[in-house]
């Protein structure tokens, strides 16, 4: 089974194969309804915010999501935002599977994101940021930090395709809450 013919067709086909046609129709209706509502909530003018996406890895530190990944394609582009992770990366820093280690919070000052999104182990991001602010108080000037626009949001990947409307809505809510604050 593949989602290449579309999410709704795949949901209905899975329901047919499992002899759960009514349940799959309900899932398809919920999926469609939430996606339509979420897309309507996205302003026609787009949010146009700079977003830094960080993944907390517990004791292994913090990774930056490089531009061009799932978050850009499925979340930031529809909302009208841009991933500023590339501005954090040094020339010699290697990107591995769409991520690179956050080695220097000072680079975040240069990128000056409007919003910082954290996922994975958000506590790792929070601890790293707290340590960085003690060493470099000027980081408090970063727009996202100054405006307390640091949000823990769900990560989207292909395995969560039926959860896409819910995940997109969470990102839209965070971006537009910040925009109107």
C-alpha positions, 0 to 999 in steps of 0.5 A: 500500500502506498500513499502515491495516489493520495492520502484519501485513496490510501486510507480508503484502500486500507479500510477496504483491505482490513474490512473496516470501510466505515472506519476508514471513511470516518478517518478520511472525513476527519482528515479532509475536514481538519486539513481544509480548516487549517488551510483556511486559517493560513493567511492569504498574505502568508506569515513570512517569519524566519524559523529556526528548527531545533531537535533536542537529543538529550545528553547528545546535545542539539541538532539544527534542521537544515533547510530543504527537509520535511519541515520546509516542504510540508510545514514552513512553505504552506505557512509562508515561513523560511527555515534559517538553519542554513545561516547557523551552519559553518562552511565546514560543518557537515549536514547528515541526513538533514541535520547538523549539530548546534555548536555555537549559539552565537550563530543564532544571533546572526540568523535572528529567527522570529520563532524557534521551534523545538522537538524531540527532547525539548529539555535538551534545547532549553538547557543548552539555551539557558547555558548559552544565555549565561555565557552570552547575554546578548543572545537575549536580543534574538527576536524569538528569545526576546519575544518568548516565541520558542515553541515545542511542536510536533515533528512531521515525517512520512510515517505520520501522514494521517496526522499531517492536518493535526501537525500542520494546525499546531504549527499554524497556531504557533506561527499565527499566535506569535504574529498577532501578539 
